Amino acid sequence: MNAKLTLRMDERLIRKAKAEARRRGKSVSQMAAEFFQSLDRRKAINADLPPITKSLVGALRGRRASKRDYKRYLKEKYL
């Protein structure tokens, strides 16, 4: 069953959300629902991880690493 939810946001953010929804062929409501569902999934996935692995989740977010970078790292480490 769907229920109505009212959100208050900055007008610029609303315009950006609507434009992004149009670009994706979705409604803002669909995008918001998908976002909230993703929070549940991340929480469930992270709950099963060992502590050390959990501490590394997201460590490379926003960075690029290629196979070449990895191979270079291994050469430096072991040679």
Backbone as a ProteinNet text record, in pm:
[ID]
protein_1_A
[PRIMARY]
MNAKLTLRMDERLIRKAKAEARRRGKSVSQMAAEFFQSLDRRKAINADLPPITKSLVGALRGRRASKRDYKRYLKEKYL
[TERTIARY]
83.3	0	87.3	61.7	136.5	72.2	155.4	109	180.2	122.5	178.5	282.5	391.6	497.8	530.9	532.5	565.5	706	790.1	926.6	943.6	1015.7	1046.1	1194.9	1224.1	1362.6	1380.2	1505	1540.6	1488.6	1437.1	1378.1	1477.1	1603.6	1704.3	1721.9	1721.6	1736.1	1616.5	1499	1378.5	1389.4	1433.8	1448.9	1549.2	1660.5	1762	1706.3	1630.5	1571.9	1474.3	1392.3	1295.9	1367	1472.3	1548	1613.6	1669.6	1734.2	1630.1	1515.5	1408.4	1364.6	1350.1	1314.4	1419.8	1546.9	1657.3	1654.4	1617.7	1613.7	1481.1	1383.9	1252.7	1175.4	1192.6	1126.8	1062.1	986.9	932.5	1027.3	1014.6	1095.2	1059.2	931.7	889.4	958.7	969.2	1038.5	1184.9	1248.2	1389.7	1406.6	1318.9	1327.4	1306.7	1209.4	1183.2	1304.3	1365.1	1484	1599	1612.8	1718.1	1696.5	1574	1546.4	1562.3	1526.2	1546.6	1695.3	1776	1920.4	1983.3	1928.9	1981.5	1963.5	1849.4	1822.7	1919.3	1941.2	2030.6	2172.8	2220.1	2357.6	2373	2274.5	2279.6	2287.1	2205.5	2203.7	2335.2	2389.3	2515.3	2629.2	2636.5	2744.7	2735.3	2615.5	2598	2669	2680.9	2741.2	2892.7	2951.3	3094.4	3176	3295.8	3387.3	3429.9	3468.8	3501	3605.5	3712.1	3817.2	3763.5	3689.2	3630.5	3532.1	3450.6	3354	3423.8	3540.5	3612.5	3666.4	3678.7	3731.5	3623.4	3498.2	3389.1	3387.8	3393.7	3389.9	3525	3631	3762.7	3809.9	3769.9	3813	3705.9	3597.7	3489.2	3544.1	3514	3558.6	3698.9	3764.6	3899.9	3898.8	3993.8	4005.1	4124.5	4104.8	4214.6	4199.3	4305	4300.5	4381.8	4371.9	4453.6	4601.3	4634.1	4774.2	4823.4	4739.4	4776	4800.6	4713.2	4726.2	4853.1	4880.3	5001.4	5127.3	5125.9	5239.5	5259.6	5148.7	5155.8	5217.4	5173.8	5226.8	5375.4	5417.2	5559.1	5642.3	5596.3	5668.7	5673.7	5564.7	5557.8	5646.9	5650	5717.5	5850.7	5890.2	6020.1	6120.5
-118.4	0	124	215.4	339.8	445.3	524.8	635.4	761.7	873	1001.4	1047.9	1104.9	1159.9	1298.9	1396.5	1533.1	1566	1612.7	1652.7	1801.4	1866.9	2008.5	2020.3	2082.7	2097.3	2232.2	2267.4	2387.4	2376.7	2484.9	2483.2	2438.6	2479.2	2437.1	2286.3	2228.1	2083.3	2012.3	2067	2008.6	2012.3	2125.4	2135.9	2033	2018.3	1919.9	1778.1	1748.8	1615	1585.7	1683.9	1665.2	1645.6	1722.2	1708.4	1570.5	1525.5	1394	1284	1299	1200.1	1194.1	1309.1	1312.4	1241.2	1269.5	1208.8	1056.5	1007.2	862.5	798.4	881.3	827.9	776.1	839.9	798.6	919.3	894.4	1004.5	1031	1147.8	1179.9	1082.1	1046.3	949.9	815.6	769.3	642.2	650.7	762.5	778.3	781.1	850.2	856.7	717.9	643.8	508.8	418.6	426.9	346.6	382.8	511.1	554.2	493.2	502.8	448.6	296.5	228.9	84.6	50.1	133.5	107	118.7	203	214.4	83.7	21.7	-107.5	-213.8	-217.8	-318.1	-299.4	-173.6	-149.1	-192.9	-161.2	-197.9	-349.9	-422.1	-568.5	-626.6	-574.3	-624	-599.4	-477.4	-442.4	-515.8	-557.5	-626.5	-761.9	-824.5	-957.3	-955	-838.8	-829.6	-836.6	-895.6	-893.9	-749.5	-719.7	-582.1	-513.8	-583.4	-521.2	-486.4	-578.7	-553.7	-438.2	-434.7	-326.7	-190.8	-186.4	-59.4	-12.6	-104.1	-69	-33.1	-59.8	-31.9	116.6	145.7	284.5	354.6	284.2	347.3	402.7	340.5	386.3	466.4	499	573.7	706	730.2	854.9	847.9	734.2	719.1	618.2	632	537.5	447.1	321.4	224.9	129	117.4	30.2	-95.9	-190.9	-311.9	-275.9	-176.7	-133.2	-80.2	-2	48.7	-66.7	-166.8	-281.4	-360.6	-383.7	-456.9	-381.1	-249.4	-166.9	-178.2	-175.1	-188.8	-323.4	-430.7	-563.4	-573.9	-516.8	-519.4	-446.5	-329.9	-252.7	-326.1	-394.3	-463	-586.6	-662.5	-792.6	-796.5	-693.4	-695.1	-606.1
0	0	0	-88.7	-95.1	-6	57.2	141.1	96.5	125	84.4	186	135.8	219	166.5	253.4	213.2	262.2	172.2	206.4	181	264.6	244.6	213.5	97.6	53.1	-14.6	-30.5	-104.1	-247.1	-301.4	-435.6	-542.2	-529.2	-627.2	-626.1	-506.5	-494.9	-556.8	-538.7	-599.8	-751.3	-806.9	-952.9	-1003.6	-932	-971.8	-965.3	-859.9	-845.4	-958.7	-993.3	-1102.2	-1235.9	-1259.6	-1384.5	-1392.2	-1282.4	-1279.2	-1299.2	-1238.8	-1255.1	-1401.5	-1464.9	-1607.4	-1690.2	-1659.8	-1733.3	-1720.7	-1602.1	-1577.9	-1618.5	-1655.5	-1692.7	-1573.2	-1458.9	-1335	-1269.9	-1165.8	-1086.4	-969.3	-911.1	-792.9	-680.9	-671.4	-568.7	-587.6	-711.8	-737.6	-697	-731.4	-695.4	-543.6	-473.2	-326.7	-266.9	-318.4	-267.7	-290.6	-408.5	-437.8	-343.8	-314.5	-222.5	-84	-32.9	100.3	103.1	-6	-13.5	-13.7	-78.4	-83.8	54.5	140	276.1	351.1	333.4	396.2	346	213.3	155	205.8	208.5	254.8	399	480	621.3	636	559.9	566.6	517.4	409.7	354.6	453.2	506.5	598.4	731	771.7	899.4	899.4	783.1	773.9	754.7	744.9	717.9	846.1	837.8	952.4	982.8	1105.2	1144.5	1057	1021.6	940.5	802	742.9	611.2	619.1	724.6	743.5	746.1	810.4	821.7	686.5	589.4	458	355.9	388.4	295.1	261.5	132.1	86.3	85.6	121.1	129.7	-4.9	-114.3	-246.3	-319.2	-251.7	-316	-371.1	-498	-559.6	-617.4	-606	-659.7	-772.3	-860.4	-971.6	-949	-973.5	-965.2	-1083.3	-1161.2	-1277.8	-1250.6	-1341.9	-1330	-1333.7	-1415.2	-1426.4	-1291.2	-1223.3	-1090.5	-994.2	-998.3	-909	-938.6	-1066.8	-1103.6	-1060.7	-1079.6	-1037.5	-886.1	-811.3	-666.4	-627.2	-693.1	-660.5	-693.8	-806.4	-842.7	-736.7	-696.8	-595.8	-462.2	-429.3	-300.8	-297.1	-405.1	-401.5	-473.1	-544.6	-613.2	-547.9
[MASK]
+++++++++++++++++++++++++++++++++++++++++++++++++++++++++++++++++++++++++++++++

